[in-house]
Amino acid sequence: MQIFFSKNFKQQLKKLKKKFPNIKNDLLEKLSWLNFENEIYIGKSIYTIRIKSSDQNKGKSGGFRVYIYFYIRKNLLVPLCIYSKSDKENISENELQYYFDQTIEEMLQRFLL
């Protein structure tokens, strides 16, 4: 399974990395062992993933949330957005739609899906 990181997602990750230096490793470790049966399905092939932060001692509930689009035809994981639960409780449907639209547009330009 391949992973596509959009520019927007990379920017979000970069901001969080200042406060949580191990976030990239935490994310990649979770994605490498990802089992969709254990994750929350939002709809339209989008899942919410909970990730424990190795920089904090709060478990998954105080870690990170990642919304991931699974593009089945290409066997491609596409993280849409990431945030820390200590900074933000939830994201709105409008925010998620914005990240989805931006990411799909970038994928279309890059891969001509």
C-alpha positions as CSV (number, residue, x, y, z in Angstrom):
1,M,0.0,0.0,0.0
2,Q,1.3,3.4,-1.0
3,I,0.9,6.7,0.9
4,F,0.4,10.1,-0.7
5,F,1.2,13.1,1.4
6,S,-0.3,16.3,0.1
7,K,1.3,19.7,0.5
8,N,-1.4,20.8,2.8
9,F,-0.9,17.7,5.0
10,K,2.8,18.2,5.1
11,Q,2.3,21.8,6.3
12,Q,0.1,20.6,9.1
13,L,2.6,18.0,10.1
14,K,5.4,20.5,10.0
15,K,3.5,22.8,12.4
16,L,2.8,20.0,14.9
17,K,6.4,18.7,14.7
18,K,7.6,21.9,16.5
19,K,5.6,20.8,19.6
20,F,5.8,17.1,19.0
21,P,9.2,16.1,17.5
22,N,8.3,12.4,17.1
23,I,5.0,12.9,15.3
24,K,6.3,11.8,11.9
25,N,7.6,8.5,13.4
26,D,4.3,8.0,15.3
27,L,2.3,8.6,12.1
28,L,4.4,6.3,9.9
29,E,4.4,3.5,12.5
30,K,0.6,3.7,12.8
31,L,0.1,3.7,9.0
32,S,2.4,0.8,8.5
33,W,0.2,-1.4,10.8
34,L,-3.1,0.2,9.9
35,N,-6.1,-2.1,10.1
36,F,-9.3,-0.4,8.9
37,E,-11.5,-2.8,10.9
38,N,-10.2,-1.0,14.1
39,E,-10.8,2.5,12.8
40,I,-13.8,4.7,12.6
41,Y,-15.4,4.9,9.1
42,I,-16.8,8.4,8.3
43,G,-18.1,7.7,4.8
44,K,-16.8,8.2,1.2
45,S,-13.8,6.0,2.0
46,I,-12.7,8.3,4.8
47,Y,-11.6,7.0,8.2
48,T,-10.6,8.7,11.5
49,I,-7.4,7.3,12.9
50,R,-6.3,7.8,16.5
51,I,-2.6,7.9,17.1
52,K,-0.8,7.8,20.4
53,S,1.9,10.5,20.8
54,S,5.3,9.2,22.0
55,D,6.0,12.8,23.1
56,Q,3.1,12.7,25.7
57,N,1.9,10.2,28.2
58,K,-1.8,10.5,27.4
59,G,-2.5,7.5,25.3
60,K,-4.6,7.6,22.1
61,S,-7.3,9.8,23.6
62,G,-4.8,12.7,24.1
63,G,-2.8,12.0,21.0
64,F,-3.5,12.9,17.4
65,R,-6.4,12.5,15.0
66,V,-5.8,11.8,11.3
67,Y,-8.5,11.7,8.7
68,I,-7.5,9.3,5.9
69,Y,-8.9,8.8,2.5
70,F,-8.4,5.2,1.2
71,Y,-8.4,5.3,-2.6
72,I,-9.2,1.6,-3.2
73,R,-8.6,1.4,-7.0
74,K,-5.0,2.5,-6.6
75,N,-4.5,0.9,-3.1
76,L,-3.4,4.4,-1.9
77,L,-3.6,5.9,1.6
78,V,-4.2,9.6,1.5
79,P,-4.0,11.5,4.9
80,L,-6.2,14.5,4.6
81,C,-5.6,16.3,7.9
82,I,-4.0,15.8,11.3
83,Y,-4.4,17.6,14.6
84,S,-3.5,17.2,18.2
85,K,-6.4,16.5,20.6
86,S,-4.7,18.8,23.1
87,D,-5.0,21.7,20.6
88,K,-8.3,21.0,19.0
89,E,-11.3,18.9,20.1
90,N,-12.8,18.1,16.6
91,I,-12.9,19.4,13.1
92,S,-16.1,20.4,11.3
93,E,-17.5,18.7,8.2
94,N,-16.8,21.9,6.2
95,E,-13.1,21.7,7.3
96,L,-12.9,18.1,6.4
97,Q,-14.6,18.7,3.0
98,Y,-12.0,21.5,2.4
99,Y,-9.1,19.3,3.1
100,F,-10.6,16.5,0.9
101,D,-11.2,18.9,-2.0
102,Q,-7.7,20.4,-1.8
103,T,-6.1,16.9,-1.6
104,I,-8.1,15.5,-4.5
105,E,-7.3,18.5,-6.7
106,E,-3.5,18.0,-6.0
107,M,-3.8,14.3,-6.7
108,L,-5.6,15.0,-10.0
109,Q,-2.8,17.4,-11.0
110,R,-0.1,15.0,-10.1
111,F,-1.5,11.7,-11.2
112,L,-4.3,12.6,-13.6
113,L,-6.5,10.0,-11.9
